[in-house]
């Protein structure tokens, strides 16, 4: 045995030396892009991880290495900087939160978002006891290789079997192989067998791999194990694929076809309310012929453009804003919209505030929202695409979408959410950290299992399940339909056992169903409390993109602004594997931090939208007519009806009506002044919520009052000399006509903007005209009011004017 171990160590040294020689040779053979648009015929000799060329007579016959084979021409070190491989690199900025790796273990009621990137709401795998070796075993089926699965020093990790399994190198063919025989499902199967070194060869269909490294002894060495004493995996190549020079043709393309992306990035809605598969339309971009890589581009460094606003500032590629929704359709800095023949939307009638407060995806992406967020499954979290591994629509973990939440910066976008469930510790400062799952398993034993299968662990995170994916599916199916409630006494018992340990950094707690639980002062399990650590982890969704006709708001504003509209009032259930009591149910406006009363008032205002428009346009037409009549002296006869004789009683009633109109006009003006100018000049943001509703209602009263006042006073405020004593002097008349003209402009700019006629850019111009015309009208009203206060004689003349025309002026 001792000699065997020495031989093994010698082999490792030989391999490392050979790899270094191969790397030096590769440096002199790297190919730089020369600008040609033709595809290179990749007819290549194969090289194994030791750096030697593979011949079919080799013994042992080793799988080819993408690091060495592809790396002879392409800079493998530079490729490793790519987004898919750089999660553990501290120099790479994390960027916007994305889909996490989800650790699910029902036996300890755990459902947890993991990431090496440190996204808020996720935890690093090492915190829960997952070393790189265990992480690769748990999630390697959906890793493209590299990163944590290709450690620089395999011997540094205690208990790992990297020298038996080999490293999980970046599989270039995973994305760039156009051959439909490329099988990512086979990759996942080989990873589950710990055949990391062999996974790329088996997935390429160039070789058949038999045996499992998981069952091989610790002394197994793939570089020395000959056919005579084989214990672990064996490689059998398809000899017909080799030409006379021992080369193999790979149908390699620059841009990965969508089918390659879909293995890791598929998503589906399940459960009640989810559309049937045959009724789904798919992403409109793919339907129209675009591919994923048309937008999610990258150079040789493989730093893929993720396509969100602000990506360049987050450390993404310079110019990444061109590949966002806005960049393609509306244009980015220095470029117009319409990239790749993308339609340039007018968004006619859409108030500009929507483009400021909503992401494009809020209206155009993801499933159409319903009364409750839909259960959602993704490739990596539910083993979709791996033959025999998918366990049905009821399978955990429990994800929900679409959930409309605010992103950093305040913009609302649709998200997928995952509610956490785990045992952890509560520190004195209120922070919660998860416990090592192996510690929890040891302490919990079978306390939490109940009637459920104790051996279920999605992702094989414990590293103690050596079966292939799906091998335990039959036994797990019964577990998944079992009642997902935990006995409070069992949870309390686990927490007490954890508290008895001396190595814990805080108070043991359990989180599940949106609540945090701890042992109470009386010894029982205290009532669950909401805690920030129990809030869901959320990541934005962008696909599938729906066509414009199916976007929110395409039919009517009430798609979002209606009583109970799902955008604000949809429900999200905090479903987790560990429920001590009924889960928390959140309404979307709670997660958006919006006032439900304001939303309901705003929704109610849309029911009177048509009446609002009619009254506003009629009032505006009256004011416009008055201005036209008195602006064109030739139309003076149109007001002859106002000069009919009136009795004293009628004149008195007219005065009371006039004063009532002026009071309504003044009250509405004050409301408009407070709501409008506060938002514009003080808050510096558009009107919203209750303030918007108040402003709109006051604006309607103001428009009607302005129309009545214009009819009543226009004849008396003419600048044409009259034979009778004028009730208004020149300053009064100037204020009157300023208010009429500016008020008409303020009213019409808003009313016209409510019609689906203008794009947001034009609506922004209308809003500016509305603001300045409202400011001018306000100056006229304030000036007139100050004259009434400071000049008593002017006030008497004005009160005389309120009762109607002077009878002496009849017939003049």
C-alpha angles and dihedrals in degrees: 000000000000091000090048091055091048090051089050092052091047090051091052091053091049091050093049092048091047091049090052091051090049090050091052091049091047092054090065094047102048113133120224118206110265098194099257116142094205119103117250115236103239100210101154145165113241125240128194127222091271090064097249126127114254120237124183090240094061119123112229094030103214129202116254118260119228089202091061102028097046093028093065088077105016126058101250092183091057092046089055088067089070123120093250093055106033104071092116095046108106090202091065114085113231097231123191115350113268139182110312131213104261118219110203124180116159095189089071095027092246127160111159140163113232130189138156089213096073097234111177109268095025129098130217115253091237091062091066095042100266111140119193088266094053092041091054091049091050101044107010093107088074098035117098089215131255126076114063090359092062104053120192091221111031092179092060094076113080115226095011121130100210091136089059100040099032124222122300099241124196107279104218090184090059088080108012103046110103093187108111088215088073101111119198089180088065088051090057092048092051091048090052087055089051088244092140095149092052101041099094094048093049093047092050092062088231091110142022115227121204130185130031132258088211089070096041119103120256090253093058111126116189091200095056105029106108127196092261095067104021117167106157138036120335128202121222113183126206097246093198089069093065120085126212091279092052093253128140127211118230117190095223123178129189097228117050113238115240092250089066092052092047095066090071100021106047120124134184139180117233139182131038112350095020115127119249114257096245091054095056115107098200126220112329091223093058091044089055092051105264121130131216091254092056088077103017095061132165144175127231089292087066092223091153119210105245093196106229132131113271095017094134090055088051091060098274126136117300110258093026089134089076089069097053124099091261093044093056100038107026102022136251134231108316094359136085126229122261099074112172088008091299111168114251106228120220094198086205111205094007110134110236091238088075091063089048098047102032133060115230088247091061090077103021110037142069130009118330106265119250137184089286131027110257126246106253134197129198133195099250097041097046103029093245114177097026110113111248095359102094110096104195140265095302094055119121150264098083116228127169135202152219098026113162108220138159117261121210104291094039100271114141117227137161116266143183112233136201121194111216125235121182148115113261146144129268114218126209091257091057098255120136125210127184122247126237105277091222091057090049092048091051093049097041097046106170097331094109099037099079109162092340124103107269095206099063115119121155112219093018086256094167092062091226099104114083099174122115119260110286096017092118095038095113093055093043094053091068091048094053096056093048120106108282096212123120124216106246089217090056092049090049091050092052091048091050092050090050091048089055090064116094097209099068117112095215148351113321113245138170124220123199141133091021095302140097120228131196138165109277128226090261093056097254128105108281120231114276117263130198112250133175090244089058092055117107125268107235134192126184120255122212105174149104092041113206123216117262093257090060097046122114110271095021090113101034143328088258089075083087105006102062133102106280095002108170093231089073104010104040115125127237118198118210094225115174135157091254113059118168091174137354109316123253114264117208127194113219095243087061090056089044091050092234129145109251092205091056090049092050093048090049091049091050090053091061090063089067095042095111093049089047091055094047095050092044095050093045091050091047091049091053092051091046090050092051090050091048094048095049094039092056109048092199090075096057092114090068088075096048091108089068091064097063118126116269131196123232094258093051090049090054093051089048090054093052091048090048092051090048091052091049091050092051090046092051094046093049090047091055092051091049091048094052099041099038103041093039090058093043105039104022110026093032095213138096121276116267142166121001092351090059092049092049091047092050094047092048090047091057092051090046092052092051092045091048090053093051092045092049091053093046099045106027095089092051094046098057115127090218109110113256131197095233129070108280114235090205127050125216094273092052091049091049091052091048096053092042090055092047096050097040093040091052090051091049093050098044096046090058095043094048090047090058091062120084093249109101136054120237092263091057090042089055089055090049090051091054091049088049092052096049095042089050088051091053092047089050091052090053093049093046092048092050092048093050090052090053090053098044100036114052094185090056088052092054091050090050093051089051089052092052092068093061138258121341109259088225089067091060111131096005 
